[in-house]
Amino acid sequence: MTIGLIFKIAAVGILVSVLGQVLKHSGREDQAFLTSLAGLLLVLFWIVPYIAQLFETIETLFNL
């Protein structure tokens, strides 16, 4: 995992929280929820390959 990925995740978190607050204060709670969900899915798509690599490493470590 690179430090760039951590910065990208932090940037998405900041952006989603700002957009969520703006949308909530303007009375668009549904769109704020969808923005949060989209941010979560984006970060999950970035992290899934690293999780798969972790499981492969654990599997080879224990020779399952």
mmCIF file as Biopython writes it, N, C-alpha, C and O atoms, coordinates in Angstrom:
data_model
#
loop_
_atom_site.group_PDB
_atom_site.id
_atom_site.type_symbol
_atom_site.label_atom_id
_atom_site.label_alt_id
_atom_site.label_comp_id
_atom_site.label_asym_id
_atom_site.label_entity_id
_atom_site.label_seq_id
_atom_site.pdbx_PDB_ins_code
_atom_site.Cartn_x
_atom_site.Cartn_y
_atom_site.Cartn_z
_atom_site.occupancy
_atom_site.B_iso_or_equiv
_atom_site.auth_seq_id
_atom_site.auth_asym_id
_atom_site.pdbx_PDB_model_num
ATOM 1   N N  . MET A ? 1  ? 0.852   -1.169  0.000  1.0 0.0 1  A 1 
ATOM 2   C CA . MET A ? 1  ? 0.000   0.000   0.000  1.0 0.0 1  A 1 
ATOM 3   C C  . MET A ? 1  ? 0.898   1.233   0.000  1.0 0.0 1  A 1 
ATOM 4   O O  . MET A ? 1  ? 1.830   1.334   0.798  1.0 0.0 1  A 1 
ATOM 5   N N  . THR A ? 2  ? 0.616   2.142   -0.877 1.0 0.0 2  A 1 
ATOM 6   C CA . THR A ? 2  ? 1.438   3.333   -0.982 1.0 0.0 2  A 1 
ATOM 7   C C  . THR A ? 2  ? 0.830   4.473   -0.184 1.0 0.0 2  A 1 
ATOM 8   O O  . THR A ? 2  ? -0.350  4.461   0.166  1.0 0.0 2  A 1 
ATOM 9   N N  . ILE A ? 3  ? 1.664   5.445   0.088  1.0 0.0 3  A 1 
ATOM 10  C CA . ILE A ? 3  ? 1.192   6.618   0.822  1.0 0.0 3  A 1 
ATOM 11  C C  . ILE A ? 3  ? 0.220   7.433   -0.023 1.0 0.0 3  A 1 
ATOM 12  O O  . ILE A ? 3  ? -0.639  8.137   0.508  1.0 0.0 3  A 1 
ATOM 13  N N  . GLY A ? 4  ? 0.364   7.329   -1.361 1.0 0.0 4  A 1 
ATOM 14  C CA . GLY A ? 4  ? -0.549  8.034   -2.254 1.0 0.0 4  A 1 
ATOM 15  C C  . GLY A ? 4  ? -1.983  7.563   -2.106 1.0 0.0 4  A 1 
ATOM 16  O O  . GLY A ? 4  ? -2.918  8.360   -2.187 1.0 0.0 4  A 1 
ATOM 17  N N  . LEU A ? 5  ? -2.155  6.264   -1.888 1.0 0.0 5  A 1 
ATOM 18  C CA . LEU A ? 5  ? -3.498  5.720   -1.699 1.0 0.0 5  A 1 
ATOM 19  C C  . LEU A ? 5  ? -4.123  6.264   -0.416 1.0 0.0 5  A 1 
ATOM 20  O O  . LEU A ? 5  ? -5.315  6.570   -0.381 1.0 0.0 5  A 1 
ATOM 21  N N  . ILE A ? 6  ? -3.325  6.380   0.623  1.0 0.0 6  A 1 
ATOM 22  C CA . ILE A ? 6  ? -3.831  6.912   1.886  1.0 0.0 6  A 1 
ATOM 23  C C  . ILE A ? 6  ? -4.264  8.367   1.720  1.0 0.0 6  A 1 
ATOM 24  O O  . ILE A ? 6  ? -5.282  8.786   2.270  1.0 0.0 6  A 1 
ATOM 25  N N  . PHE A ? 7  ? -3.476  9.138   0.952  1.0 0.0 7  A 1 
ATOM 26  C CA . PHE A ? 7  ? -3.848  10.532  0.697  1.0 0.0 7  A 1 
ATOM 27  C C  . PHE A ? 7  ? -5.115  10.625  -0.156 1.0 0.0 7  A 1 
ATOM 28  O O  . PHE A ? 7  ? -5.941  11.513  0.055  1.0 0.0 7  A 1 
ATOM 29  N N  . LYS A ? 8  ? -5.268  9.711   -1.119 1.0 0.0 8  A 1 
ATOM 30  C CA . LYS A ? 8  ? -6.482  9.711   -1.935 1.0 0.0 8  A 1 
ATOM 31  C C  . LYS A ? 8  ? -7.709  9.400   -1.080 1.0 0.0 8  A 1 
ATOM 32  O O  . LYS A ? 8  ? -8.754  10.034  -1.224 1.0 0.0 8  A 1 
ATOM 33  N N  . ILE A ? 9  ? -7.571  8.422   -0.192 1.0 0.0 9  A 1 
ATOM 34  C CA . ILE A ? 9  ? -8.694  8.070   0.680  1.0 0.0 9  A 1 
ATOM 35  C C  . ILE A ? 9  ? -9.052  9.233   1.596  1.0 0.0 9  A 1 
ATOM 36  O O  . ILE A ? 9  ? -10.230 9.513   1.821  1.0 0.0 9  A 1 
ATOM 37  N N  . ALA A ? 10 ? -8.036  9.911   2.125  1.0 0.0 10 A 1 
ATOM 38  C CA . ALA A ? 10 ? -8.289  11.073  2.981  1.0 0.0 10 A 1 
ATOM 39  C C  . ALA A ? 10 ? -8.968  12.189  2.195  1.0 0.0 10 A 1 
ATOM 40  O O  . ALA A ? 10 ? -9.877  12.843  2.705  1.0 0.0 10 A 1 
ATOM 41  N N  . ALA A ? 11 ? -8.533  12.410  0.961  1.0 0.0 11 A 1 
ATOM 42  C CA . ALA A ? 11 ? -9.140  13.460  0.140  1.0 0.0 11 A 1 
ATOM 43  C C  . ALA A ? 11 ? -10.600 13.151  -0.165 1.0 0.0 11 A 1 
ATOM 44  O O  . ALA A ? 11 ? -11.448 14.043  -0.131 1.0 0.0 11 A 1 
ATOM 45  N N  . VAL A ? 12 ? -10.891 11.899  -0.460 1.0 0.0 12 A 1 
ATOM 46  C CA . VAL A ? 12 ? -12.276 11.509  -0.714 1.0 0.0 12 A 1 
ATOM 47  C C  . VAL A ? 12 ? -13.113 11.682  0.553  1.0 0.0 12 A 1 
ATOM 48  O O  . VAL A ? 12 ? -14.255 12.137  0.487  1.0 0.0 12 A 1 
ATOM 49  N N  . GLY A ? 13 ? -12.554 11.326  1.690  1.0 0.0 13 A 1 
ATOM 50  C CA . GLY A ? 13 ? -13.280 11.501  2.949  1.0 0.0 13 A 1 
ATOM 51  C C  . GLY A ? 13 ? -13.595 12.952  3.241  1.0 0.0 13 A 1 
ATOM 52  O O  . GLY A ? 13 ? -14.706 13.276  3.661  1.0 0.0 13 A 1 
ATOM 53  N N  . ILE A ? 14 ? -12.628 13.829  3.024  1.0 0.0 14 A 1 
ATOM 54  C CA . ILE A ? 14 ? -12.857 15.260  3.255  1.0 0.0 14 A 1 
ATOM 55  C C  . ILE A ? 14 ? -13.892 15.797  2.275  1.0 0.0 14 A 1 
ATOM 56  O O  . ILE A ? 14 ? -14.799 16.532  2.664  1.0 0.0 14 A 1 
ATOM 57  N N  . LEU A ? 15 ? -13.758 15.432  1.012  1.0 0.0 15 A 1 
ATOM 58  C CA . LEU A ? 15 ? -14.691 15.907  -0.005 1.0 0.0 15 A 1 
ATOM 59  C C  . LEU A ? 15 ? -16.111 15.425  0.259  1.0 0.0 15 A 1 
ATOM 60  O O  . LEU A ? 15 ? -17.066 16.192  0.136  1.0 0.0 15 A 1 
ATOM 61  N N  . VAL A ? 16 ? -16.248 14.169  0.618  1.0 0.0 16 A 1 
ATOM 62  C CA . VAL A ? 16 ? -17.576 13.613  0.895  1.0 0.0 16 A 1 
ATOM 63  C C  . VAL A ? 16 ? -18.193 14.260  2.125  1.0 0.0 16 A 1 
ATOM 64  O O  . VAL A ? 16 ? -19.391 14.541  2.139  1.0 0.0 16 A 1 
ATOM 65  N N  . SER A ? 17 ? -17.399 14.498  3.149  1.0 0.0 17 A 1 
ATOM 66  C CA . SER A ? 17 ? -17.961 15.121  4.348  1.0 0.0 17 A 1 
ATOM 67  C C  . SER A ? 17 ? -18.396 16.558  4.091  1.0 0.0 17 A 1 
ATOM 68  O O  . SER A ? 17 ? -19.431 16.989  4.599  1.0 0.0 17 A 1 
ATOM 69  N N  . VAL A ? 18 ? -17.618 17.307  3.306  1.0 0.0 18 A 1 
ATOM 70  C CA . VAL A ? 18 ? -18.006 18.684  2.984  1.0 0.0 18 A 1 
ATOM 71  C C  . VAL A ? 18 ? -19.271 18.694  2.135  1.0 0.0 18 A 1 
ATOM 72  O O  . VAL A ? 18 ? -20.210 19.442  2.411  1.0 0.0 18 A 1 
ATOM 73  N N  . LEU A ? 19 ? -19.288 17.846  1.089  1.0 0.0 19 A 1 
ATOM 74  C CA . LEU A ? 19 ? -20.485 17.778  0.252  1.0 0.0 19 A 1 
ATOM 75  C C  . LEU A ? 19 ? -21.705 17.312  1.036  1.0 0.0 19 A 1 
ATOM 76  O O  . LEU A ? 19 ? -22.811 17.809  0.825  1.0 0.0 19 A 1 
ATOM 77  N N  . GLY A ? 20 ? -21.507 16.369  1.929  1.0 0.0 20 A 1 
ATOM 78  C CA . GLY A ? 20 ? -22.620 15.892  2.751  1.0 0.0 20 A 1 
ATOM 79  C C  . GLY A ? 20 ? -23.182 16.976  3.645  1.0 0.0 20 A 1 
ATOM 80  O O  . GLY A ? 20 ? -24.399 17.099  3.784  1.0 0.0 20 A 1 
ATOM 81  N N  . GLN A ? 21 ? -22.314 17.759  4.248  1.0 0.0 21 A 1 
ATOM 82  C CA . GLN A ? 21 ? -22.783 18.857  5.103  1.0 0.0 21 A 1 
ATOM 83  C C  . GLN A ? 21 ? -23.522 19.919  4.303  1.0 0.0 21 A 1 
ATOM 84  O O  . GLN A ? 21 ? -24.559 20.421  4.737  1.0 0.0 21 A 1 
ATOM 85  N N  . VAL A ? 22 ? -22.989 20.261  3.137  1.0 0.0 22 A 1 
ATOM 86  C CA . VAL A ? 22 ? -23.645 21.264  2.290  1.0 0.0 22 A 1 
ATOM 87  C C  . VAL A ? 22 ? -25.014 20.770  1.850  1.0 0.0 22 A 1 
ATOM 88  O O  . VAL A ? 22 ? -25.991 21.518  1.875  1.0 0.0 22 A 1 
ATOM 89  N N  . LEU A ? 23 ? -25.079 19.516  1.450  1.0 0.0 23 A 1 
ATOM 90  C CA . LEU A ? 23 ? -26.359 18.975  1.002  1.0 0.0 23 A 1 
ATOM 91  C C  . LEU A ? 23 ? -27.361 18.853  2.149  1.0 0.0 23 A 1 
ATOM 92  O O  . LEU A ? 23 ? -28.553 19.092  1.953  1.0 0.0 23 A 1 
ATOM 93  N N  . LYS A ? 24 ? -26.895 18.487  3.338  1.0 0.0 24 A 1 
ATOM 94  C CA . LYS A ? 24 ? -27.806 18.380  4.476  1.0 0.0 24 A 1 
ATOM 95  C C  . LYS A ? 24 ? -28.363 19.743  4.877  1.0 0.0 24 A 1 
ATOM 96  O O  . LYS A ? 24 ? -29.541 19.863  5.215  1.0 0.0 24 A 1 
ATOM 97  N N  . HIS A ? 25 ? -27.523 20.757  4.840  1.0 0.0 25 A 1 
ATOM 98  C CA . HIS A ? 25 ? -27.991 22.093  5.229  1.0 0.0 25 A 1 
ATOM 99  C C  . HIS A ? 25 ? -28.913 22.707  4.182  1.0 0.0 25 A 1 
ATOM 100 O O  . HIS A ? 25 ? -29.691 23.609  4.494  1.0 0.0 25 A 1 
ATOM 101 N N  . SER A ? 26 ? -28.834 22.229  2.949  1.0 0.0 26 A 1 
ATOM 102 C CA . SER A ? 26 ? -29.743 22.731  1.921  1.0 0.0 26 A 1 
ATOM 103 C C  . SER A ? 26 ? -31.013 21.891  1.829  1.0 0.0 26 A 1 
ATOM 104 O O  . SER A ? 26 ? -31.854 22.133  0.964  1.0 0.0 26 A 1 
ATOM 105 N N  . GLY A ? 27 ? -31.155 20.910  2.710  1.0 0.0 27 A 1 
ATOM 106 C CA . GLY A ? 27 ? -32.379 20.122  2.766  1.0 0.0 27 A 1 
ATOM 107 C C  . GLY A ? 27 ? -32.414 18.935  1.828  1.0 0.0 27 A 1 
ATOM 108 O O  . GLY A ? 27 ? -33.493 18.420  1.534  1.0 0.0 27 A 1 
ATOM 109 N N  . ARG A ? 28 ? -31.284 18.494  1.357  1.0 0.0 28 A 1 
ATOM 110 C CA . ARG A ? 28 ? -31.228 17.364  0.425  1.0 0.0 28 A 1 
ATOM 111 C C  . ARG A ? 28 ? -30.543 16.179  1.105  1.0 0.0 28 A 1 
ATOM 112 O O  . ARG A ? 28 ? -29.440 15.781  0.729  1.0 0.0 28 A 1 
ATOM 113 N N  . GLU A ? 29 ? -31.207 15.635  2.096  1.0 0.0 29 A 1 
ATOM 114 C CA . GLU A ? 29 ? -30.627 14.537  2.864  1.0 0.0 29 A 1 
ATOM 115 C C  . GLU A ? 29 ? -30.429 13.283  2.019  1.0 0.0 29 A 1 
ATOM 116 O O  . GLU A ? 29 ? -29.469 12.540  2.221  1.0 0.0 29 A 1 
ATOM 117 N N  . ASP A ? 30 ? -31.335 13.048  1.076  1.0 0.0 30 A 1 
ATOM 118 C CA . ASP A ? 30 ? -31.210 11.859  0.231  1.0 0.0 30 A 1 
ATOM 119 C C  . ASP A ? 30 ? -29.952 11.929  -0.628 1.0 0.0 30 A 1 
ATOM 120 O O  . ASP A ? 30 ? -29.231 10.941  -0.767 1.0 0.0 30 A 1 
ATOM 121 N N  . GLN A ? 31 ? -29.695 13.095  -1.199 1.0 0.0 31 A 1 
ATOM 122 C CA . GLN A ? 31 ? -28.496 13.245  -2.016 1.0 0.0 31 A 1 
ATOM 123 C C  . GLN A ? 31 ? -27.230 13.202  -1.163 1.0 0.0 31 A 1 
ATOM 124 O O  . GLN A ? 31 ? -26.188 12.737  -1.624 1.0 0.0 31 A 1 
ATOM 125 N N  . ALA A ? 32 ? -27.315 13.680  0.069  1.0 0.0 32 A 1 
ATOM 126 C CA . ALA A ? 32 ? -26.170 13.586  0.979  1.0 0.0 32 A 1 
ATOM 127 C C  . ALA A ? 32 ? -25.851 12.133  1.291  1.0 0.0 32 A 1 
ATOM 128 O O  . ALA A ? 32 ? -24.684 11.745  1.343  1.0 0.0 32 A 1 
ATOM 129 N N  . PHE A ? 33 ? -26.886 11.331  1.498  1.0 0.0 33 A 1 
ATOM 130 C CA . PHE A ? 33 ? -26.683 9.900   1.743  1.0 0.0 33 A 1 
ATOM 131 C C  . PHE A ? 33 ? -26.063 9.218   0.528  1.0 0.0 33 A 1 
ATOM 132 O O  . PHE A ? 33 ? -25.146 8.408   0.666  1.0 0.0 33 A 1 
ATOM 133 N N  . LEU A ? 34 ? -26.563 9.548   -0.659 1.0 0.0 34 A 1 
ATOM 134 C CA . LEU A ? 34 ? -26.018 8.937   -1.873 1.0 0.0 34 A 1 
ATOM 135 C C  . LEU A ? 34 ? -24.575 9.365   -2.120 1.0 0.0 34 A 1 
ATOM 136 O O  . LEU A ? 34 ? -23.778 8.584   -2.639 1.0 0.0 34 A 1 
ATOM 137 N N  . THR A ? 35 ? -24.237 10.588  -1.754 1.0 0.0 35 A 1 
ATOM 138 C CA . THR A ? 35 ? -22.853 11.052  -1.876 1.0 0.0 35 A 1 
ATOM 139 C C  . THR A ? 35 ? -21.950 10.265  -0.938 1.0 0.0 35 A 1 
ATOM 140 O O  . THR A ? 35 ? -20.851 9.864   -1.322 1.0 0.0 35 A 1 
ATOM 141 N N  . SER A ? 36 ? -22.403 10.046  0.276  1.0 0.0 36 A 1 
ATOM 142 C CA . SER A ? 36 ? -21.620 9.249   1.224  1.0 0.0 36 A 1 
ATOM 143 C C  . SER A ? 36 ? -21.462 7.815   0.741  1.0 0.0 36 A 1 
ATOM 144 O O  . SER A ? 36 ? -20.385 7.230   0.859  1.0 0.0 36 A 1 
ATOM 145 N N  . LEU A ? 37 ? -22.510 7.261   0.208  1.0 0.0 37 A 1 
ATOM 146 C CA . LEU A ? 37 ? -22.464 5.894   -0.317 1.0 0.0 37 A 1 
ATOM 147 C C  . LEU A ? 37 ? -21.512 5.792   -1.509 1.0 0.0 37 A 1 
ATOM 148 O O  . LEU A ? 37 ? -20.760 4.824   -1.625 1.0 0.0 37 A 1 
ATOM 149 N N  . ALA A ? 38 ? -21.546 6.784   -2.386 1.0 0.0 38 A 1 
ATOM 150 C CA . ALA A ? 38 ? -20.645 6.781   -3.544 1.0 0.0 38 A 1 
ATOM 151 C C  . ALA A ? 38 ? -19.187 6.887   -3.098 1.0 0.0 38 A 1 
ATOM 152 O O  . ALA A ? 38 ? -18.317 6.225   -3.665 1.0 0.0 38 A 1 
ATOM 153 N N  . GLY A ? 39 ? -18.917 7.705   -2.099 1.0 0.0 39 A 1 
ATOM 154 C CA . GLY A ? 39 ? -17.555 7.814   -1.583 1.0 0.0 39 A 1 
ATOM 155 C C  . GLY A ? 39 ? -17.081 6.512   -0.965 1.0 0.0 39 A 1 
ATOM 156 O O  . GLY A ? 39 ? -15.932 6.110   -1.151 1.0 0.0 39 A 1 
ATOM 157 N N  . LEU A ? 40 ? -17.957 5.861   -0.236 1.0 0.0 40 A 1 
ATOM 158 C CA . LEU A ? 40 ? -17.612 4.578   0.369  1.0 0.0 40 A 1 
ATOM 159 C C  . LEU A ? 40 ? -17.317 3.527   -0.687 1.0 0.0 40 A 1 
ATOM 160 O O  . LEU A ? 40 ? -16.343 2.784   -0.567 1.0 0.0 40 A 1 
ATOM 161 N N  . LEU A ? 41 ? -18.147 3.458   -1.721 1.0 0.0 41 A 1 
ATOM 162 C CA . LEU A ? 41 ? -17.929 2.482   -2.782 1.0 0.0 41 A 1 
ATOM 163 C C  . LEU A ? 41 ? -16.643 2.761   -3.548 1.0 0.0 41 A 1 
ATOM 164 O O  . LEU A ? 41 ? -15.932 1.828   -3.921 1.0 0.0 41 A 1 
ATOM 165 N N  . LEU A ? 42 ? -16.340 4.019   -3.785 1.0 0.0 42 A 1 
ATOM 166 C CA . LEU A ? 42 ? -15.111 4.378   -4.478 1.0 0.0 42 A 1 
ATOM 167 C C  . LEU A ? 42 ? -13.885 3.911   -3.700 1.0 0.0 42 A 1 
ATOM 168 O O  . LEU A ? 42 ? -12.961 3.330   -4.268 1.0 0.0 42 A 1 
ATOM 169 N N  . VAL A ? 43 ? -13.888 4.171   -2.405 1.0 0.0 43 A 1 
ATOM 170 C CA . VAL A ? 43 ? -12.761 3.755   -1.569 1.0 0.0 43 A 1 
ATOM 171 C C  . VAL A ? 43 ? -12.681 2.234   -1.490 1.0 0.0 43 A 1 
ATOM 172 O O  . VAL A ? 43 ? -11.584 1.676   -1.490 1.0 0.0 43 A 1 
ATOM 173 N N  . LEU A ? 44 ? -13.812 1.564   -1.424 1.0 0.0 44 A 1 
ATOM 174 C CA . LEU A ? 44 ? -13.798 0.097   -1.394 1.0 0.0 44 A 1 
ATOM 175 C C  . LEU A ? 44 ? -13.217 -0.493  -2.670 1.0 0.0 44 A 1 
ATOM 176 O O  . LEU A ? 44 ? -12.480 -1.478  -2.617 1.0 0.0 44 A 1 
ATOM 177 N N  . PHE A ? 45 ? -13.540 0.101   -3.819 1.0 0.0 45 A 1 
ATOM 178 C CA . PHE A ? 45 ? -12.969 -0.380  -5.074 1.0 0.0 45 A 1 
ATOM 179 C C  . PHE A ? 45 ? -11.463 -0.187  -5.121 1.0 0.0 45 A 1 
ATOM 180 O O  . PHE A ? 45 ? -10.758 -0.971  -5.757 1.0 0.0 45 A 1 
ATOM 181 N N  . TRP A ? 46 ? -10.965 0.841   -4.459 1.0 0.0 46 A 1 
ATOM 182 C CA . TRP A ? 46 ? -9.523  1.067   -4.395 1.0 0.0 46 A 1 
ATOM 183 C C  . TRP A ? 46 ? -8.843  0.064   -3.467 1.0 0.0 46 A 1 
ATOM 184 O O  . TRP A ? 46 ? -7.704  -0.333  -3.714 1.0 0.0 46 A 1 
ATOM 185 N N  . ILE A ? 47 ? -9.531  -0.350  -2.403 1.0 0.0 47 A 1 
ATOM 186 C CA . ILE A ? 47 ? -8.909  -1.171  -1.370 1.0 0.0 47 A 1 
ATOM 187 C C  . ILE A ? 47 ? -9.052  -2.673  -1.634 1.0 0.0 47 A 1 
ATOM 188 O O  . ILE A ? 47 ? -8.242  -3.458  -1.140 1.0 0.0 47 A 1 
ATOM 189 N N  . VAL A ? 48 ? -10.052 -3.082  -2.393 1.0 0.0 48 A 1 
ATOM 190 C CA . VAL A ? 48 ? -10.314 -4.505  -2.618 1.0 0.0 48 A 1 
ATOM 191 C C  . VAL A ? 48 ? -9.091  -5.259  -3.152 1.0 0.0 48 A 1 
ATOM 192 O O  . VAL A ? 48 ? -8.838  -6.367  -2.678 1.0 0.0 48 A 1 
ATOM 193 N N  . PRO A ? 49 ? -8.315  -4.728  -4.111 1.0 0.0 49 A 1 
ATOM 194 C CA . PRO A ? 49 ? -7.134  -5.486  -4.551 1.0 0.0 49 A 1 
ATOM 195 C C  . PRO A ? 49 ? -6.114  -5.715  -3.433 1.0 0.0 49 A 1 
ATOM 196 O O  . PRO A ? 49 ? -5.462  -6.758  -3.392 1.0 0.0 49 A 1 
ATOM 197 N N  . TYR A ? 50 ? -5.976  -4.760  -2.542 1.0 0.0 50 A 1 
ATOM 198 C CA . TYR A ? 50 ? -5.037  -4.930  -1.427 1.0 0.0 50 A 1 
ATOM 199 C C  . TYR A ? 50 ? -5.537  -5.971  -0.441 1.0 0.0 50 A 1 
ATOM 200 O O  . TYR A ? 50 ? -4.739  -6.716  0.128  1.0 0.0 50 A 1 
ATOM 201 N N  . ILE A ? 51 ? -6.846  -6.033  -0.228 1.0 0.0 51 A 1 
ATOM 202 C CA . ILE A ? 51 ? -7.411  -7.048  0.651  1.0 0.0 51 A 1 
ATOM 203 C C  . ILE A ? 51 ? -7.238  -8.435  0.036  1.0 0.0 51 A 1 
ATOM 204 O O  . ILE A ? 51 ? -6.917  -9.391  0.741  1.0 0.0 51 A 1 
ATOM 205 N N  . ALA A ? 52 ? -7.447  -8.548  -1.271 1.0 0.0 52 A 1 
ATOM 206 C CA . ALA A ? 52 ? -7.248  -9.831  -1.951 1.0 0.0 52 A 1 
ATOM 207 C C  . ALA A ? 52 ? -5.793  -10.261 -1.856 1.0 0.0 52 A 1 
ATOM 208 O O  . ALA A ? 52 ? -5.500  -11.438 -1.642 1.0 0.0 52 A 1 
ATOM 209 N N  . GLN A ? 53 ? -4.891  -9.317  -2.014 1.0 0.0 53 A 1 
ATOM 210 C CA . GLN A ? 53 ? -3.464  -9.636  -1.894 1.0 0.0 53 A 1 
ATOM 211 C C  . GLN A ? 53 ? -3.122  -10.082 -0.472 1.0 0.0 53 A 1 
ATOM 212 O O  . GLN A ? 53 ? -2.308  -10.986 -0.283 1.0 0.0 53 A 1 
ATOM 213 N N  . LEU A ? 54 ? -3.739  -9.455  0.521  1.0 0.0 54 A 1 
ATOM 214 C CA . LEU A ? 54 ? -3.519  -9.846  1.909  1.0 0.0 54 A 1 
ATOM 215 C C  . LEU A ? 54 ? -3.962  -11.285 2.143  1.0 0.0 54 A 1 
ATOM 216 O O  . LEU A ? 54 ? -3.242  -12.053 2.781  1.0 0.0 54 A 1 
ATOM 217 N N  . PHE A ? 55 ? -5.146  -11.666 1.632  1.0 0.0 55 A 1 
ATOM 218 C CA . PHE A ? 55 ? -5.625  -13.029 1.808  1.0 0.0 55 A 1 
ATOM 219 C C  . PHE A ? 55 ? -4.743  -14.035 1.078  1.0 0.0 55 A 1 
ATOM 220 O O  . PHE A ? 55 ? -4.514  -15.137 1.577  1.0 0.0 55 A 1 
ATOM 221 N N  . GLU A ? 56 ? -4.249  -13.665 -0.095 1.0 0.0 56 A 1 
ATOM 222 C CA . GLU A ? 56 ? -3.337  -14.559 -0.810 1.0 0.0 56 A 1 
ATOM 223 C C  . GLU A ? 56 ? -2.035  -14.748 -0.037 1.0 0.0 56 A 1 
ATOM 224 O O  . GLU A ? 56 ? -1.497  -15.855 0.015  1.0 0.0 56 A 1 
ATOM 225 N N  . THR A ? 57 ? -1.537  -13.689 0.555  1.0 0.0 57 A 1 
ATOM 226 C CA . THR A ? 57 ? -0.316  -13.783 1.346  1.0 0.0 57 A 1 
ATOM 227 C C  . THR A ? 57 ? -0.525  -14.663 2.574  1.0 0.0 57 A 1 
ATOM 228 O O  . THR A ? 57 ? 0.334   -15.478 2.911  1.0 0.0 57 A 1 
ATOM 229 N N  . ILE A ? 58 ? -1.657  -14.501 3.237  1.0 0.0 58 A 1 
ATOM 230 C CA . ILE A ? 58 ? -1.958  -15.322 4.410  1.0 0.0 58 A 1 
ATOM 231 C C  . ILE A ? 58 ? -2.119  -16.786 4.002  1.0 0.0 58 A 1 
ATOM 232 O O  . ILE A ? 58 ? -1.683  -17.692 4.711  1.0 0.0 58 A 1 
ATOM 233 N N  . GLU A ? 59 ? -2.755  -17.001 2.840  1.0 0.0 59 A 1 
ATOM 234 C CA . GLU A ? 59 ? -2.944  -18.375 2.372  1.0 0.0 59 A 1 
ATOM 235 C C  . GLU A ? 59 ? -1.604  -19.043 2.068  1.0 0.0 59 A 1 
ATOM 236 O O  . GLU A ? 59 ? -1.402  -20.205 2.420  1.0 0.0 59 A 1 
ATOM 237 N N  . THR A ? 60 ? -0.700  -18.334 1.429  1.0 0.0 60 A 1 
ATOM 238 C CA . THR A ? 60 ? 0.614   -18.926 1.144  1.0 0.0 60 A 1 
ATOM 239 C C  . THR A ? 60 ? 1.438   -19.077 2.409  1.0 0.0 60 A 1 
ATOM 240 O O  . THR A ? 60 ? 2.277   -19.972 2.506  1.0 0.0 60 A 1 
ATOM 241 N N  . LEU A ? 61 ? 1.204   -18.214 3.366  1.0 0.0 61 A 1 
ATOM 242 C CA . LEU A ? 61 ? 1.949   -18.291 4.626  1.0 0.0 61 A 1 
ATOM 243 C C  . LEU A ? 61 ? 1.605   -19.563 5.383  1.0 0.0 61 A 1 
ATOM 244 O O  . LEU A ? 61 ? 2.487   -20.234 5.919  1.0 0.0 61 A 1 
ATOM 245 N N  . PHE A ? 62 ? 0.326   -19.888 5.424  1.0 0.0 62 A 1 
ATOM 246 C CA . PHE A ? 62 ? -0.114  -21.052 6.165  1.0 0.0 62 A 1 
ATOM 247 C C  . PHE A ? 62 ? -0.323  -22.277 5.274  1.0 0.0 62 A 1 
ATOM 248 O O  . PHE A ? 62 ? -0.746  -23.323 5.766  1.0 0.0 62 A 1 
ATOM 249 N N  . ASN A ? 63 ? -0.041  -22.173 3.998  1.0 0.0 63 A 1 
ATOM 250 C CA . ASN A ? 63 ? -0.181  -23.262 3.036  1.0 0.0 63 A 1 
ATOM 251 C C  . ASN A ? 63 ? -1.553  -23.934 3.106  1.0 0.0 63 A 1 
ATOM 252 O O  . ASN A ? 63 ? -1.673  -25.151 3.248  1.0 0.0 63 A 1 
ATOM 253 N N  . LEU A ? 64 ? -2.566  -23.102 3.003  1.0 0.0 64 A 1 
ATOM 254 C CA . LEU A ? 64 ? -3.932  -23.664 2.991  1.0 0.0 64 A 1 
ATOM 255 C C  . LEU A ? 64 ? -4.218  -24.107 1.604  1.0 0.0 64 A 1 
ATOM 256 O O  . LEU A ? 64 ? -5.305  -24.616 1.330  1.0 0.0 64 A 1 
#
